[in-house]
Amino acid sequence: MVEFDDTFRRQLHELFVWRRDVRRFRVDPLPDGAVERLIETACLSPSVGLSQPWRFVVIDDAARRRAVIDDFRACNADALACYSGERAARYAVLKLSGLEQAPGHVAVFADKASEIGHGLGRATMPETTEYSVVAAITAMWLAARAEGIGLGWVSILSPDRIHGILDVPASWKFIAYLCIGYPEAECDQPELERAKWEDRRNPDEFTLRR
């Protein structure tokens, strides 16, 4: 049996502390095989019924990348219009994607029609398919940080338009668009907290006992 000592546990905790949702990337290229290695680690994640519903699309084509950037700009403008006053002013100066700088682009989908796993665990909670994919993304995020690579999750996108841009099966549900590359800087505090958008709360606020 593999045992993990106190030193490993402290280092693992530090990995969690220093994981960031990266928006500001250097343009340095990633090493050959880096994205594929991160995807391989993501595929070690747990999944409902061993369904392995994650589907990764690596976007190398410049025209498709530009179309994603254009969609982000349109969606971001719509999002800004939902705010007013000081909150709108704060939103307007936030950097919410690294799409133009990050050397790696990966879209992640959940295959809701997959027969892998034979439906086990999904009859009463079919949404566990998507939860499984999110677990894989989290593993990928931590694995990237352990290599000094940053990952940013872009959610200000239209799922329908992303489907069209990337030409994927209709049964695949869009979960995340990931920017991957080396961060401009490292920090143990979320960027949105530093920008005074929101504060990180105490875990006691989110914990009930029954």
Solvent accessible surface area in square Angstrom, and as a share of the most:
residue,aa,sasa,rsa
1,M,217,0.97
2,V,115,0.66
3,E,142,0.64
4,F,111,0.46
5,D,87,0.45
6,D,82,0.43
7,T,65,0.38
8,F,82,0.34
9,R,127,0.46
10,R,151,0.55
11,Q,115,0.51
12,L,65,0.32
13,H,110,0.49
14,E,87,0.39
15,L,37,0.19
16,F,98,0.41
17,V,46,0.26
18,W,81,0.28
19,R,53,0.19
20,R,25,0.09
21,D,49,0.25
22,V,17,0.10
23,R,34,0.13
24,R,108,0.39
25,F,3,0.01
26,R,104,0.38
27,V,115,0.66
28,D,58,0.30
29,P,108,0.68
30,L,26,0.13
31,P,69,0.43
32,D,145,0.75
33,G,36,0.35
34,A,1,0.01
35,V,17,0.10
36,E,103,0.46
37,R,101,0.37
38,L,1,0.01
39,I,29,0.15
40,E,120,0.54
41,T,44,0.26
42,A,0,0.00
43,C,57,0.34
44,L,148,0.74
45,S,13,0.09
46,P,107,0.67
47,S,20,0.13
48,V,28,0.16
49,G,22,0.21
50,L,127,0.63
51,S,0,0.00
52,Q,67,0.30
53,P,0,0.00
54,W,16,0.06
55,R,47,0.17
56,F,40,0.17
57,V,31,0.18
58,V,62,0.36
59,I,4,0.02
60,D,115,0.60
61,D,69,0.36
62,A,80,0.62
63,A,74,0.58
64,R,97,0.35
65,R,49,0.18
66,R,114,0.42
67,A,35,0.27
68,V,0,0.00
69,I,10,0.05
70,D,71,0.37
71,D,8,0.04
72,F,21,0.09
73,R,123,0.45
74,A,49,0.38
75,C,21,0.12
76,N,38,0.20
77,A,60,0.46
78,D,94,0.49
79,A,27,0.21
80,L,64,0.32
81,A,85,0.66
82,C,111,0.66
83,Y,82,0.31
84,S,90,0.58
85,G,58,0.56
86,E,117,0.52
87,R,98,0.36
88,A,18,0.14
89,A,62,0.48
90,R,81,0.30
91,Y,15,0.06
92,A,63,0.49
93,V,123,0.71
94,L,26,0.13
95,K,59,0.25
96,L,22,0.11
97,S,12,0.08
98,G,0,0.00
99,L,6,0.03
100,E,99,0.44
101,Q,64,0.28
102,A,4,0.03
103,P,37,0.24
104,G,5,0.05
105,H,1,0.01
106,V,0,0.00
107,A,0,0.00
108,V,0,0.00
109,F,0,0.00
110,A,0,0.00
111,D,17,0.09
112,K,99,0.42
113,A,66,0.51
114,S,18,0.12
115,E,147,0.66
116,I,84,0.42
117,G,14,0.13
118,H,176,0.78
119,G,37,0.35
120,L,123,0.61
121,G,44,0.42
122,R,28,0.10
123,A,101,0.78
124,T,126,0.73
125,M,92,0.41
126,P,75,0.47
127,E,63,0.28
128,T,24,0.14
129,T,5,0.03
130,E,21,0.10
131,Y,123,0.47
132,S,8,0.05
133,V,0,0.00
134,V,59,0.34
135,A,35,0.27
136,A,0,0.00
137,I,0,0.00
138,T,61,0.35
139,A,31,0.24
140,M,0,0.00
141,W,31,0.11
142,L,34,0.17
143,A,22,0.17
144,A,0,0.00
145,R,48,0.17
146,A,71,0.55
147,E,76,0.34
148,G,24,0.23
149,I,4,0.02
150,G,3,0.03
151,L,1,0.00
152,G,0,0.00
153,W,53,0.19
154,V,0,0.00
155,S,84,0.54
156,I,39,0.20
157,L,13,0.06
158,S,20,0.13
159,P,71,0.45
160,D,120,0.62
161,R,120,0.44
162,I,0,0.00
163,H,37,0.17
164,G,58,0.56
165,I,33,0.17
166,L,12,0.06
167,D,113,0.58
168,V,23,0.13
169,P,68,0.43
170,A,104,0.81
171,S,44,0.28
172,W,46,0.16
173,K,95,0.40
174,F,24,0.10
175,I,29,0.15
176,A,1,0.01
177,Y,0,0.00
178,L,0,0.00
179,C,1,0.00
180,I,0,0.00
181,G,0,0.00
182,Y,44,0.17
183,P,17,0.10
184,E,105,0.47
185,A,82,0.64
186,E,101,0.45
187,C,33,0.20
188,D,70,0.36
189,Q,68,0.30
190,P,29,0.18
191,E,36,0.16
192,L,75,0.38
193,E,37,0.16
194,R,114,0.42
195,A,44,0.34
196,K,144,0.61
197,W,51,0.18
198,E,89,0.40
199,D,90,0.46
200,R,147,0.54
201,R,114,0.42
202,N,88,0.45
203,P,97,0.61
204,D,112,0.58
205,E,105,0.47
206,F,146,0.61
207,T,79,0.46
208,L,137,0.68
209,R,216,0.79
210,R,248,0.90
